């Protein structure tokens, strides 16, 4: 991990680039309280475990999203979840013919503690692995663009940077964090992060949208 937070970087584009062989450990965050899509999702069966887009659940699609990733050796996933979902997750992995390490949190404490325990678990098998952290409830339809951006991220991560992926907003949403990108890096389509703002009010979000950075 870098000592300087300014070494973080951000991808607002989907340009492709040359890449070389690397090893990657996926970390999938699969907590949640099952309240946002009630009554379809429930506390014992949150949205990431439901087949909302096709016959696979959102969690299964997250795992499958790395299939066919060229020139990167993808190791078994580390899935951080709640105690309540352990058997459902194990069964959904079995259906896919996948194996993974399931870490159960006694209490939900949001992203930072979940990533910390995942990183500690990953370091048991590798001195300094590159982790790809993915929420389990995203829908990504352009898999080739997603995989191309992973290759860019690998190059920068292995040079010691923290990397985050972002999308350009098309509406002033107040329920998300906003990343402002700064100066360009050597990797085409990548930038240093200027700042991050968590869940701004509507007027501020509209200003960000109009500013375009």
C-alpha positions in Angstrom: 0.0 0.0 0.0 1.3 3.5 -0.8 2.3 5.9 1.9 0.9 8.9 0.0 -2.9 9.0 -0.5 -2.2 11.1 -3.6 -0.9 7.9 -5.2 -4.5 6.8 -5.6 -5.9 6.8 -9.1 -9.2 6.7 -10.9 -10.4 5.4 -14.3 -13.3 7.4 -15.9 -12.8 5.8 -19.3 -12.7 2.3 -20.8 -9.6 2.5 -23.1 -7.7 -0.7 -23.5 -3.9 -1.2 -23.0 -1.2 -3.8 -23.3 -0.7 -5.9 -20.2 1.3 -8.8 -18.9 0.8 -11.8 -16.6 -0.3 -11.1 -13.1 -2.0 -12.9 -10.2 -5.2 -11.5 -8.7 -7.4 -12.3 -5.7 -11.0 -11.2 -6.0 -12.6 -9.9 -2.8 -16.4 -9.8 -2.9 -18.4 -7.9 -0.3 -21.7 -9.6 0.3 -23.2 -8.2 3.4 -26.3 -6.0 3.4 -29.5 -6.0 5.4 -32.0 -7.0 2.7 -34.1 -3.8 3.1 -33.7 -1.8 -0.1 -35.7 -4.1 -2.4 -38.3 -5.3 0.2 -40.3 -7.5 0.0 -38.4 -9.2 -2.8 -35.2 -9.0 -0.7 -35.4 -9.7 3.0 -33.0 -9.8 5.9 -32.4 -13.5 5.3 -32.2 -13.2 1.6 -30.7 -9.8 0.4 -30.7 -8.6 -3.2 -27.2 -9.9 -4.1 -28.5 -13.5 -3.6 -31.4 -13.0 -5.9 -31.5 -13.6 -9.7 -32.7 -10.1 -10.6 -31.2 -9.9 -14.1 -31.0 -13.4 -15.4 -30.9 -17.0 -14.0 -27.9 -16.2 -11.9 -27.9 -14.1 -8.7 -26.0 -10.8 -8.5 -23.4 -12.6 -6.4 -23.0 -15.3 -9.0 -22.7 -12.8 -11.7 -19.9 -11.0 -9.8 -18.0 -14.2 -9.6 -18.6 -15.1 -13.3 -17.5 -11.6 -14.4 -13.9 -12.6 -14.1 -14.3 -15.7 -16.3 -12.1 -15.6 -19.4 -9.9 -12.8 -18.0 -6.8 -13.1 -20.2 -3.2 -13.0 -19.0 -4.2 -12.7 -15.3 -4.2 -15.7 -13.0 -7.3 -15.3 -11.0 -7.2 -17.1 -7.6 -10.2 -18.3 -5.6 -12.4 -15.5 -4.4 -12.6 -14.3 -0.8 -16.2 -13.5 0.1 -16.9 -11.4 3.2 -20.5 -11.8 4.4 -22.8 -12.1 7.3 -23.3 -15.3 9.3 -26.9 -15.6 8.0 -25.8 -16.0 4.3 -23.0 -18.6 4.7 -25.0 -21.6 3.4 -26.7 -19.8 0.6 -23.4 -18.4 -0.7 -21.7 -21.8 -0.4 -24.5 -23.3 -2.5 -24.4 -20.6 -5.1 -20.7 -21.1 -5.5 -21.2 -24.9 -5.8 -23.7 -24.4 -8.6 -21.1 -22.4 -10.5 -18.5 -25.1 -9.9 -16.4 -22.4 -8.0 -14.5 -22.6 -4.7 -13.9 -19.6 -2.4 -13.0 -18.6 1.1 -16.1 -17.3 2.9 -15.3 -14.9 5.8 -18.2 -14.3 8.2 -18.5 -11.1 10.1 -20.1 -11.3 13.5 -21.4 -7.7 13.1 -21.6 -5.6 10.0 -19.2 -2.7 10.2 -19.2 -1.4 6.6 -16.4 -1.5 4.0 -13.1 -0.7 5.8 -13.2 -3.5 8.4 -14.4 -6.0 5.8 -11.5 -5.1 3.5 -9.1 -5.3 6.4 -10.0 -8.8 7.3 -10.0 -9.9 3.7 -6.5 -8.4 3.2 -5.3 -10.2 6.3 -6.7 -13.5 5.0 -5.2 -13.0 1.6 -1.8 -12.4 3.1 -1.8 -15.8 4.7 -1.2 -17.3 1.3 0.8 -14.5 -0.4 3.2 -11.9 0.8 1.7 -8.9 -1.0 -1.2 -9.9 -3.2 -3.2 -7.7 -5.5 -6.8 -7.6 -4.4 -9.8 -6.8 -6.7 -12.6 -5.6 -4.4 -16.1 -5.9 -5.9 -19.5 -5.3 -4.3 -21.8 -8.3 -4.9 -24.8 -6.2 -6.1 -23.6 -4.4 -9.2 -24.9 -5.0 -12.6 -22.2 -4.7 -15.3 -23.2 -5.5 -18.9 -20.0 -4.7 -20.8 -17.8 -7.4 -19.5 -15.0 -6.8 -22.0 -14.7 -3.2 -21.0 -14.7 -4.2 -17.3 -12.0 -6.8 -17.9 -9.9 -4.3 -19.9 -10.0 -1.8 -17.1 -8.9 -4.5 -14.6 -5.7 -4.9 -16.7 -4.9 -1.2 -16.3 -5.6 -1.4 -12.6 -3.2 -4.4 -12.2 -0.4 -2.5 -13.8 -0.8 0.5 -11.4 -1.6 -1.6 -8.4 1.6 -3.6 -8.8 3.6 -0.4 -8.9 2.2 0.4 -5.4 -0.9 2.4 -6.1 -4.4 2.1 -4.7 -6.8 2.1 -7.6 -10.5 2.9 -7.7 -12.9 2.5 -10.6 -15.6 5.0 -11.2 -18.3 5.9 -13.8 -19.3 9.3 -15.1 -22.7 10.3 -13.5 -25.6 11.1 -15.8 -27.9 12.4 -13.0 -27.4 14.2 -9.7 -27.8 11.3 -7.3 -27.4 12.0 -3.6 -26.9 8.4 -2.4 -23.4 7.9 -3.8 -19.9 9.2 -3.3 -18.3 11.4 -6.0 -14.7 11.1 -7.1 -13.0 14.2 -8.7 -10.1 13.2 -10.9 -7.0 15.3 -11.1 -3.8 15.1 -13.1 -3.4 12.4 -15.7 -1.1 9.4 -15.0 1.2 7.6 -17.5 -1.4 4.9 -18.1 -3.8 6.2 -20.7 -7.2 7.0 -19.3 -6.0 7.0 -15.6 -5.8 10.0 -13.2 -4.8 10.8 -9.7 -7.7 11.5 -7.4 -8.2 15.1 -6.4 -10.8 14.5 -3.8 -13.7 12.3 -2.7 -17.1 13.6 -1.5 -19.5 11.2 0.2 -23.3 11.6 -0.5 -23.5 15.4 -1.3 -26.8 17.3 -1.2 -28.8 17.7 -4.4 -27.5 21.1 -5.3 -23.9 20.1 -4.8 -24.4 16.9 -6.8 -25.9 19.0 -9.6 -22.8 21.2 -9.6 -20.6 18.2 -9.8 -22.6 16.9 -12.8 -22.3 20.2 -14.6 -18.6 20.6 -13.8 -17.9 17.3 -15.5 -14.7 16.3 -13.6 
